[in-house]
């Protein structure tokens, strides 16, 4: 029996922030996870981190600020 190494998915900061934005806008976590195809635990963690201010929003804002 061969054992395949499981690879963790990596999501961009923009993707995480968009998912959290949808939840904050009133969309159910279960719906967002199904539409985006991500684990419920991941989105729940991102929402919790965003509420604590630990999901790095500032780095995203710098990308969109005018020069």
N, C-alpha and C positions, 0 to 999 in steps of 0.2 A: 504494500500500500504506500503510495507516495503522498507526502504531505505538502500541499501548496501553501506558501507563505501568504497570509492575508495582508493586503495593502490597504492602509487607511486613506480615506478620501481627504483631499486638501481643497479647501474652499477659499476663494478670495475674500478679502475684507469687504469689498463692495457687495458680494453675494450675501454675506452674513448680515450686513447692515440692511439690505433690501428685505431679507427674510424677517428680520426683527421689525422693520418698518411696517410690514404687512400685518404682523401680530398686533403692534401698537395701534394700527388703524382699525382694529376690531375683528380681523379675520381669525378664525380658530386655528390653534397650533396644528391640530390634526389635518386641517384642510391645507395649510401652507406646506406641511411636510409631504403630503401626498402629491400636491401639484409640483413641488420642486424636487421631489424624489430624494429627500434626505431623512435621516433618522430623527424621530421625535426627541430623543435625548439631546442630540446636537443643537436643535433649535431651542429647546428649553434652556440649555446652558447659555446660548448666545443671548437670549432674552434676559436671563438672570444677570449675566455680565454687563449687559447694556444698562440695566437698572442700577447697577452699582457704579456705573461710569468706567468700567474696565474693558469694554469693547472699544477699541481705539478708533473713535469717531474723528478725532482731530487730524489723523493722517489722511483720512478721506477728504476732509474739508480743504486741506492744503492743495489737493489735486485740482479742485474746482475754483480756487480763489484766483481772481485776476492778477496779472503781474504788475 
